Amino acid sequence: MARVLVTAGPTLEPLDPVRFLSNRSSGRMGYAVARALLARGHEVVLVSGPVSLRPPAGVELHSVESARQMLAACRAAWQDCDALYAVAAVADYRPKRVARNKLKRHEGEGQFIELTPNPDIVRTLARTKGTRMVVGFALESQRGEAEARRKMMAKKLDFVALNGPEAQGAQASSLTVLGRDGSRSELGPAQKSALARGLVRVTLGSRGS
Ligand code: CTP
C-alpha cells in the first residue's frame, strides 16, 4: 500500500476580492483518480482547487484556491508520499497585482491585466522525486503525442496521460498513457471513473502495487 498525492481541479487566481482568472476544469478526473487509488487500498492526499464535487470517502482533502497555495499544500504533503498524480489544471499565470478593494467600473477602461508566471507544481515536486513515481497529464489540442513526450522529459515524469481539450468538464473521454520506458496504452472512450482505474493500473500497477 502506498501513500499517494493527487492534485485536482482548476486553480483560481484573484484579480480583486471578488474577481478571478480560472479555467473550465471540473476536477472530475482528479477525483476519479483519487477514488481509483482508494479502491486499491492506497492512502490518498487530495490537494484540490475549487470544485463542486463531493470528496471521496477516506481521502485526506486539502482545499486550496491559487496555484501558490496548491504548491505550498503539495510541498508539505510530498514529504511523506510515495507517488504523485498531477491532474490539476493549474493556471500558468496569475494577475501580477491583486487589488485590495473591488475594482470600480470606471477603473477598467483602457487597462490591461498584467500577468506573472505561476510555479509549475509537478515540475517542482519531481525535482525531489528520488525513486518515487510521478504521473502528469497533458492537455493538447495539436501535435499531441510529441508534445506530451516533450513534457514528460522536461518535467521528469514517469508517465504522461494525454487527452484533448474536449475532456475538460466532460463525463467521458479517452486517454493515451505514455511511459518514459516507451510504453503506450490507449484507454477509453469511457467514463472518467473507468479511465482513472485504467490509469492507476498501467502506472502504479507497473510498480507491482
Ligand atoms: N502542471 C503543474 N503546474 C503548472 C502547470 C501544469 O503542476 N503550473 C501540471 C499539470 O497538473 C499536468 C502537467 O503539468 O500534470 C501538464 O499540464 P499542461 O497544462 O498540459 O502543461 P503546461 O506545462 O502548462 O504546458 P502548455 O500550457 O505549454 O501546454
Boltz pocket constraint, residues with backbone or C-beta under 6 A from the ligand:
constraints:
  - pocket:
      binder: B
      contacts: [[A, 7], [A, 67], [A, 86], [A, 87], [A, 88], [A, 89], [A, 90], [A, 91], [A, 92], [A, 118], [A, 119], [A, 120], [A, 121], [A, 122], [A, 123], [A, 135], [A, 136], [A, 137], [A, 138], [A, 139], [A, 140], [A, 151]]
      max_distance: 6.0
